[in-house]
Amino acid sequence: MRQFSRVARERLTEPWEEIVLYVYDDKRPKVHGRYPEWDGGPIRGTLTLGAGHTDAAGAPKIVKGMRITREEAGEILSNDLAPCVAAVNRLLRVEVTQHQFDALVDTYFNCPSAAVAAIKLINAGQPEKVPAKLLQYTFSKGEHMNGLTRRRTAEIAWFNTADHIEPPPAPNPDIVHSPKAERNPPPKTIGKSKTAAAGASIFSLSLAEAATALNDLLEPIREAKGSLDELGLGDGLAIALHDPKFLLCIAAAGLCAFIIWDRRSKLMSEHV
């Protein structure tokens, strides 16, 4: 199993997470270069301790007033990174460079869904699309964060650096502010999509026109035979399938159905 490199931990994960030896809210801005200690009040982001440790990572559970040493912060980080390393190893189906692996582990630590999305592209033979994909994950609790944009950019730089080249340096502490990330923006529902709404409207009109066209076609036959019940289904379809207006309406309905399906797929997978 490939391991997370020491240099990536020291230049990428630890600097971007920052080592804070008390509990803080990762969306509260720094005051004079220091995160305010959480006082038990409302939480804007995620309660964090040490080098990016949160309750989601497991023990130790964060409580108000908690304090740890730098050594303890390092031990907690090692424990928190282990499942990230294992997950990236498990998900990858192709070989990657050490720097690419390191970047994916760091991303997984900060935003698992971003790493998973990037790995899917790599497994599909499309690593060149990874940078754009990572930059879609720069929100925290619904708010765009410049610090997360900078972090994704740092991970991309690491990802794109060949193993024989010195990796990028650690960031300037003054620019670091990197809370836990999420996909941005949250996907719209299909009901709120204007494209889908237009498609549904045209779809309904097309079916209505098709029904009208079919009714117009069958009307003379109804009169001749006295009852629609006497007209076989096969006869009716055969007549309809030779009428340009009916076929055009059915084709339009099919196209609209595809538009709705395609829009829903993009909303769910690409959030666009």
C-alpha positions as CSV (number, residue, x, y, z in Angstrom):
1,M,0.0,0.0,0.0
2,R,1.3,3.4,-1.0
3,Q,2.0,5.8,1.9
4,F,1.5,9.5,2.4
5,S,4.9,11.2,2.2
6,R,6.5,13.1,5.1
7,V,7.2,16.1,2.9
8,A,3.5,16.3,1.9
9,R,2.4,16.2,5.5
10,E,4.9,18.9,6.5
11,R,4.4,21.2,3.5
12,L,0.8,20.6,2.6
13,T,-1.5,19.1,5.2
14,E,-0.1,20.5,8.4
15,P,0.4,24.1,7.1
16,W,-3.0,24.3,5.5
17,E,-4.8,22.8,8.4
18,E,-2.6,24.7,10.9
19,I,-1.9,23.3,14.4
20,V,-4.1,24.9,16.9
21,L,-3.9,23.5,20.4
22,Y,-7.4,24.5,21.6
23,V,-10.9,24.2,20.2
24,Y,-12.0,26.7,17.5
25,D,-14.7,27.2,14.9
26,D,-13.0,26.8,11.5
27,K,-15.2,29.4,9.9
28,R,-14.6,32.2,12.4
29,P,-11.9,34.6,11.0
30,K,-8.6,35.0,12.7
31,V,-8.1,38.0,15.0
32,H,-4.6,39.3,15.0
33,G,-3.4,36.1,13.3
34,R,-5.0,33.8,15.8
35,Y,-8.3,31.8,15.7
36,P,-10.6,32.8,18.6
37,E,-11.1,30.0,21.0
38,W,-14.6,28.5,20.9
39,D,-16.6,29.8,23.9
40,G,-19.5,27.4,23.6
41,G,-21.5,29.8,21.5
42,P,-23.2,29.3,18.1
43,I,-21.1,27.3,15.6
44,R,-20.7,28.7,12.0
45,G,-18.4,26.0,10.6
46,T,-16.9,22.9,12.2
47,L,-15.4,22.7,15.7
48,T,-11.7,21.8,15.1
49,L,-8.7,21.0,17.2
50,G,-5.0,20.4,16.5
51,A,-4.3,19.9,12.8
52,G,-7.8,19.8,11.4
53,H,-9.2,17.2,13.8
54,T,-13.0,17.2,14.0
55,D,-15.5,14.8,15.7
56,A,-16.2,13.3,12.3
57,A,-12.7,11.8,12.4
58,G,-13.4,10.0,15.7
59,A,-11.6,10.2,19.0
60,P,-10.8,12.3,20.8
61,K,-14.2,14.0,21.1
62,I,-14.0,17.7,21.1
63,V,-15.4,19.6,24.1
64,K,-15.3,23.2,25.2
65,G,-12.1,24.2,26.9
66,M,-10.1,21.2,25.5
67,R,-6.3,21.6,25.3
68,I,-3.7,19.4,23.7
69,T,0.1,19.5,23.3
70,R,1.8,19.8,19.9
71,E,2.9,16.2,20.3
72,E,-0.7,15.1,20.9
73,A,-1.8,17.1,17.8
74,G,0.8,15.2,15.8
75,E,-0.5,11.8,17.1
76,I,-4.1,12.7,16.4
77,L,-3.2,13.8,12.9
78,S,-1.5,10.5,12.2
79,N,-4.6,8.7,13.4
80,D,-6.9,10.9,11.3
81,L,-4.7,10.5,8.1
82,A,-4.6,6.7,8.3
83,P,-8.2,6.1,7.0
84,C,-7.7,8.8,4.3
85,V,-4.5,7.0,3.0
86,A,-6.4,3.7,3.1
87,A,-9.4,5.1,1.2
88,V,-7.3,6.6,-1.6
89,N,-5.4,3.4,-2.0
90,R,-8.7,1.5,-2.1
91,L,-10.4,3.8,-4.6
92,L,-7.5,4.1,-7.1
93,R,-7.5,1.6,-9.9
94,V,-4.5,2.9,-11.8
95,E,-1.0,4.0,-11.0
96,V,-0.3,7.6,-10.0
97,T,2.8,9.5,-9.0
98,Q,3.7,10.0,-5.4
99,H,2.9,13.7,-5.6
100,Q,-0.5,12.9,-7.1
101,F,-1.2,10.4,-4.4
102,D,-0.2,12.9,-1.7
103,A,-2.5,15.6,-3.2
104,L,-5.4,13.2,-3.2
105,V,-4.8,12.2,0.4
106,D,-4.7,15.8,1.5
107,T,-7.8,16.5,-0.5
108,Y,-9.6,13.5,1.1
109,F,-8.6,14.7,4.6
110,N,-10.2,18.1,3.9
111,C,-13.0,17.1,1.6
112,P,-13.6,13.4,0.9
113,S,-16.1,14.0,-1.9
114,A,-13.6,16.1,-3.8
115,A,-11.0,13.4,-3.7
116,V,-13.5,10.7,-4.7
117,A,-14.6,12.8,-7.7
118,A,-11.0,13.4,-8.7
119,I,-10.2,9.7,-8.4
120,K,-13.1,8.8,-10.6
121,L,-11.6,10.9,-13.4
122,I,-8.1,9.4,-12.9
123,N,-9.5,5.9,-13.0
124,A,-11.3,6.9,-16.3
125,G,-8.0,8.0,-17.8
126,Q,-8.8,11.7,-17.5
127,P,-6.3,13.1,-15.0
128,E,-6.1,16.4,-16.9
129,K,-9.7,17.1,-15.7
130,V,-8.7,16.8,-12.0
131,P,-7.8,20.5,-11.5
132,A,-11.1,21.8,-12.7
133,K,-13.0,19.2,-10.7
134,L,-11.1,20.1,-7.4
135,L,-12.0,23.7,-7.9
136,Q,-15.6,22.8,-7.6
137,Y,-15.1,22.1,-3.9
138,T,-14.5,25.5,-2.3
139,F,-17.6,26.0,-0.2
140,S,-18.1,25.5,3.6
141,K,-21.6,25.4,5.0
142,G,-23.0,27.0,1.8
143,E,-20.5,29.9,1.8
144,H,-17.7,30.3,-0.8
145,M,-14.3,30.4,1.0
146,N,-11.2,32.1,-0.6
147,G,-9.1,30.0,1.7
148,L,-10.5,26.8,0.2
149,T,-9.8,28.1,-3.3
150,R,-6.2,28.7,-2.3
151,R,-6.0,25.2,-0.7
152,R,-7.4,23.5,-3.8
153,T,-4.9,25.5,-5.9
154,A,-2.1,24.3,-3.7
155,E,-3.3,20.7,-4.0
156,I,-3.5,21.1,-7.8
157,A,0.1,22.4,-7.9
158,W,1.2,19.4,-5.9
159,F,-0.7,17.1,-8.1
160,N,0.9,18.6,-11.3
161,T,4.4,18.5,-10.0
162,A,6.5,15.6,-11.3
163,D,8.1,13.4,-8.6
164,H,11.6,14.4,-9.7
165,I,10.9,18.1,-9.2
166,E,10.9,19.7,-5.8
167,P,7.3,20.1,-4.5
168,P,5.8,23.5,-3.8
169,P,6.8,25.1,-0.5
170,A,4.5,25.4,2.5
171,P,2.0,28.4,2.3
172,N,2.5,31.7,4.0
173,P,0.7,31.4,7.4
174,D,-0.9,34.8,6.9
175,I,-3.0,33.5,3.9
176,V,-4.1,30.2,5.4
177,H,-7.8,29.8,6.3
178,S,-9.1,26.4,5.2
179,P,-12.2,25.0,6.8
180,K,-13.7,21.7,5.9
181,A,-15.0,21.8,2.4
182,E,-18.0,20.7,0.4
183,R,-19.3,20.7,-3.1
184,N,-20.3,24.1,-4.4
185,P,-23.0,25.1,-4.9
186,P,-25.5,22.6,-3.6
187,P,-27.3,21.1,-6.6
188,K,-30.6,22.5,-7.6
189,T,-33.6,20.2,-7.7
190,I,-35.0,19.2,-11.0
191,G,-38.2,21.2,-10.1
192,K,-36.1,24.5,-9.9
193,S,-34.4,24.0,-13.3
194,K,-35.7,26.4,-15.9
195,T,-34.4,24.1,-18.7
196,A,-36.2,21.1,-17.2
197,A,-39.4,23.2,-16.8
198,A,-39.3,24.3,-20.4
199,G,-38.7,20.7,-21.5
200,A,-41.6,19.4,-19.5
201,S,-43.9,22.1,-20.9
202,I,-42.9,21.3,-24.5
203,F,-43.2,17.6,-23.8
204,S,-46.8,18.1,-22.6
205,L,-47.7,20.2,-25.6
206,S,-46.1,17.7,-28.0
207,L,-48.1,14.8,-26.6
208,A,-51.2,16.9,-26.7
209,E,-50.5,17.7,-30.4
210,A,-49.8,14.1,-31.1
211,A,-53.1,13.1,-29.5
212,T,-54.9,15.7,-31.6
213,A,-53.2,14.6,-34.8
214,L,-54.1,11.0,-34.1
215,N,-57.7,11.9,-33.3
216,D,-58.0,13.9,-36.5
217,L,-56.6,10.9,-38.5
218,L,-59.0,8.4,-36.9
219,E,-62.1,10.6,-37.1
220,P,-63.0,9.7,-40.7
221,I,-62.5,6.0,-39.9
222,R,-64.7,6.2,-36.8
223,E,-67.5,7.7,-39.0
224,A,-67.0,5.0,-41.6
225,K,-67.0,2.1,-39.2
226,G,-69.4,3.6,-36.7
227,S,-67.2,2.9,-33.6
228,L,-63.6,3.2,-32.6
229,D,-63.9,-0.2,-30.9
230,E,-64.2,-1.7,-34.4
231,L,-60.9,-0.3,-35.4
232,G,-58.0,-2.6,-34.6
233,L,-55.0,-1.1,-32.7
234,G,-52.6,-2.2,-35.4
235,D,-54.7,-0.4,-38.1
236,G,-54.7,2.8,-36.0
237,L,-50.9,2.7,-35.4
238,A,-50.2,2.0,-39.1
239,I,-52.2,5.0,-40.1
240,A,-50.6,7.3,-37.5
241,L,-47.0,6.2,-38.3
242,H,-47.5,7.5,-41.8
243,D,-48.7,10.9,-40.8
244,P,-45.9,13.6,-40.7
245,K,-47.6,15.7,-38.1
246,F,-48.0,12.8,-35.7
247,L,-44.4,11.7,-36.1
248,L,-43.1,15.2,-35.6
249,C,-45.0,15.5,-32.3
250,I,-43.8,12.2,-31.1
251,A,-40.2,13.1,-32.0
252,A,-40.5,16.5,-30.2
253,A,-41.8,14.7,-27.1
254,G,-38.9,12.3,-27.2
255,L,-36.4,15.1,-27.5
256,C,-38.0,16.9,-24.5
257,A,-37.9,13.8,-22.4
258,F,-34.2,13.5,-23.2
259,I,-33.6,17.2,-22.3
260,I,-35.3,16.6,-18.9
261,W,-33.3,13.4,-18.3
262,D,-30.0,15.1,-19.3
263,R,-30.7,18.1,-17.1
264,R,-31.4,15.9,-14.1
265,S,-28.2,14.0,-14.7
266,K,-26.1,17.2,-14.8
267,L,-27.8,18.5,-11.7
268,M,-27.0,15.4,-9.8
269,S,-23.5,14.7,-11.0
270,E,-22.0,18.0,-12.0
271,H,-24.2,20.5,-10.0
272,V,-24.5,22.8,-13.1
